[in-house]
Amino acid sequence: MSAQNRLFVISAPSGAGKTTLVRALMEREPELRFSISYTTRAQRPGEQDGRHYFFVSPEDFREMIAADAFLEHAQVFDNYYGTSRAQVQGLLAEGHGVVLEIDWQGARQVRAAMPESVGIFILPPSRAELERRLRGRATDSEAVIRRRLADAAADMSHWSEFQYVVVNDDFATALQSLSDIVRGQGIASRADRPDLPALASALLA
């Protein structure tokens, strides 16, 4: 089985290394396409409309919600983010595998709309390593780091809602696991494997 015509929904807590892994996966698997989200947040320096996000007004976004234009959408703080149903369906119709990089709440919405989608959750190897990665950014205050750790624990509690779970301990190994899943050979990463509950309990303790 190949990635053709399949939708892959990848979620992870902050600090798990999801964005770097997804970027490397897209380079390794050239048939994949990345779904670009719509957002109402302001465009940042260096960002390109249509490449990083589709930047739209809150009014336009609300009109898209009313028209059922989104596979999933959410409000994060004061901004909206959403995945275009037409964009995803168009890429799938062209024969591509499509990757969505969204949180567990968005993944739940996509699963309801497209039950055939493939859910992948990325976990850090330990709480200590997660904290080390979050502190390694060296840009956040202690209060922000504590909040991010609490948010990460809340996110990680939803790992069992996904079909596959990849533990990002060694980057090359985690990337290979993602490639295997995309190629339909990801049995070793199934979420129902016996070693996962103990790791999840340690991460959530």
Wavefront OBJ file of the C-alpha trace (Angstrom):
o trace
v 0.000 0.000 0.000
v 1.302 3.458 -0.868
v 0.503 6.966 0.329
v -1.566 7.624 -2.790
v -5.013 9.118 -2.108
v -4.551 8.886 1.665
v -4.864 11.600 4.290
v -2.332 11.515 7.147
v -3.164 13.534 10.267
v -0.087 14.143 12.441
v -0.408 15.545 15.981
v 1.961 15.980 18.915
v 2.527 18.013 22.058
v 4.793 21.046 21.887
v 8.410 19.908 22.195
v 7.949 16.478 20.613
v 9.727 17.530 17.404
v 6.726 17.183 15.100
v 7.461 20.084 12.759
v 11.058 18.994 12.089
v 9.966 15.393 11.520
v 7.150 16.379 9.159
v 9.495 18.602 7.152
v 11.966 15.718 6.782
v 9.147 13.310 5.899
v 7.963 15.594 3.083
v 11.499 15.651 1.654
v 11.829 11.866 1.867
v 8.384 11.078 0.395
v 8.030 13.385 -2.644
v 4.523 12.138 -3.522
v 3.175 13.704 -0.323
v 1.579 17.144 -0.283
v 1.186 19.413 2.737
v -2.195 20.969 3.448
v -1.789 24.704 4.038
v -4.038 26.071 6.771
v -6.175 29.189 6.680
v -5.691 31.638 9.535
v -6.896 35.026 10.703
v -3.672 35.855 12.519
v -1.409 38.606 11.197
v 1.195 37.695 8.610
v 4.695 37.675 10.151
v 7.876 38.942 8.470
v 9.178 36.369 6.010
v 5.864 34.519 5.710
v 4.266 34.121 2.293
v 0.534 33.934 1.727
v -0.298 30.573 0.169
v 2.957 29.009 1.296
v 2.999 29.231 5.080
v -0.713 29.985 5.543
v -3.618 31.449 3.656
v -4.154 34.716 5.525
v -7.791 35.824 5.600
v -9.938 38.264 7.559
v -12.110 37.075 10.470
v -15.167 37.928 8.359
v -13.970 35.745 5.470
v -13.138 32.927 7.867
v -16.600 33.032 9.436
v -18.155 32.953 5.963
v -16.091 29.823 5.208
v -17.328 28.201 8.433
v -20.925 28.989 7.456
v -20.309 27.468 4.011
v -18.899 24.267 5.590
v -15.614 24.933 3.787
v -13.424 23.481 6.537
v -12.581 19.870 7.357
v -11.619 21.173 10.781
v -11.187 24.565 12.400
v -10.408 25.966 15.810
v -9.980 29.220 17.656
v -6.574 29.490 19.327
v -6.471 32.492 21.640
v -7.760 35.340 19.421
v -7.124 33.737 16.036
v -8.858 31.137 13.899
v -7.130 28.284 12.065
v -8.729 25.876 9.609
v -8.112 23.177 7.002
v -9.808 23.657 3.638
v -12.005 20.722 2.650
v -11.654 21.585 -1.074
v -7.848 21.803 -0.882
v -7.522 18.376 0.766
v -10.046 16.712 -1.535
v -8.392 18.273 -4.584
v -4.934 16.971 -3.641
v -6.335 13.514 -2.916
v -8.162 13.504 -6.255
v -4.845 14.246 -7.983
v -3.486 11.028 -6.469
v -1.315 12.527 -3.747
v -0.957 11.532 -0.138
v -1.842 14.572 2.000
v -0.349 15.534 5.370
v -2.170 17.623 7.973
v -0.172 18.896 10.947
v -2.845 19.797 13.514
v -3.699 19.309 17.192
v -5.709 16.409 18.631
v -8.934 18.432 18.611
v -8.582 19.131 14.889
v -7.642 15.497 14.328
v -10.874 14.441 16.038
v -12.891 16.662 13.672
v -11.077 15.257 10.621
v -11.634 11.696 11.815
v -15.371 12.378 12.080
v -15.474 13.890 8.574
v -13.071 11.406 6.949
v -12.963 8.142 8.927
v -10.542 6.651 6.403
v -7.848 9.184 7.385
v -4.709 7.871 9.101
v -3.977 9.347 12.547
v -0.375 9.546 13.793
v 0.635 10.885 17.221
v 4.246 11.768 18.081
v 5.429 11.377 21.682
v 8.678 12.445 23.352
v 10.646 9.605 24.995
v 10.254 11.012 28.532
v 9.006 13.969 30.569
v 12.607 14.929 31.324
v 13.488 15.034 27.613
v 10.336 17.015 26.809
v 11.244 19.591 29.460
v 14.839 19.714 28.192
v 13.623 20.444 24.655
v 11.196 23.129 25.804
v 13.903 24.788 27.923
v 16.377 24.501 25.064
v 14.542 27.206 23.153
v 15.856 29.662 25.765
v 13.259 32.253 24.842
v 10.457 31.481 27.301
v 9.993 32.487 30.915
v 9.669 29.882 33.661
v 5.923 30.503 33.835
v 5.562 29.939 30.089
v 7.618 26.728 30.261
v 5.429 25.438 33.113
v 2.311 26.221 31.114
v 3.723 24.504 28.025
v 4.522 21.396 30.082
v 0.983 21.329 31.470
v -0.447 21.825 27.971
v 1.806 19.050 26.647
v 0.556 16.637 29.314
v -3.048 17.457 28.401
v -2.266 16.887 24.704
v -0.429 13.611 25.360
v -3.426 12.185 27.213
v -5.118 11.782 23.803
v -2.465 9.518 22.256
v -4.755 6.479 22.239
v -7.212 8.194 19.844
v -4.679 7.723 17.030
v -3.965 4.609 14.954
v -0.202 5.017 15.134
v 2.162 6.420 17.764
v 5.781 7.315 16.989
v 8.196 7.957 19.869
v 10.725 10.621 18.863
v 13.708 9.385 20.845
v 16.137 9.026 17.943
v 15.299 11.339 15.024
v 16.372 8.979 12.225
v 14.419 6.088 13.749
v 11.308 8.238 14.218
v 11.541 9.478 10.626
v 11.838 5.911 9.355
v 8.752 4.972 11.392
v 6.783 7.792 9.763
v 7.929 6.697 6.301
v 6.894 3.124 7.061
v 3.419 4.283 8.107
v 3.025 6.385 4.959
v 4.040 3.370 2.863
v 1.526 1.118 4.605
v 4.222 -0.779 6.542
v 3.778 0.796 9.973
v 2.661 -2.219 11.996
v 5.515 -1.686 14.494
v 4.113 1.793 15.271
v 0.509 0.781 15.912
v -1.028 2.481 18.938
v -2.208 -0.844 20.391
v 1.317 -2.242 20.809
v 1.962 -3.531 24.343
v 4.839 -1.209 25.316
v 2.932 2.049 24.890
v 0.689 2.203 27.982
v 3.681 2.154 30.362
v 5.433 4.945 28.447
v 2.228 6.986 28.339
v 1.702 6.529 32.087
v 5.257 7.765 32.756
v 4.765 10.782 30.482
v 1.497 11.711 32.179
v 2.576 11.045 35.765
l 1 2 3 4 5 6 7 8 9 10 11 12 13 14 15 16 17 18 19 20 21 22 23 24 25 26 27 28 29 30 31 32 33 34 35 36 37 38 39 40 41 42 43 44 45 46 47 48 49 50 51 52 53 54 55 56 57 58 59 60 61 62 63 64 65 66 67 68 69 70 71 72 73 74 75 76 77 78 79 80 81 82 83 84 85 86 87 88 89 90 91 92 93 94 95 96 97 98 99 100 101 102 103 104 105 106 107 108 109 110 111 112 113 114 115 116 117 118 119 120 121 122 123 124 125 126 127 128 129 130 131 132 133 134 135 136 137 138 139 140 141 142 143 144 145 146 147 148 149 150 151 152 153 154 155 156 157 158 159 160 161 162 163 164 165 166 167 168 169 170 171 172 173 174 175 176 177 178 179 180 181 182 183 184 185 186 187 188 189 190 191 192 193 194 195 196 197 198 199 200 201 202 203 204 205
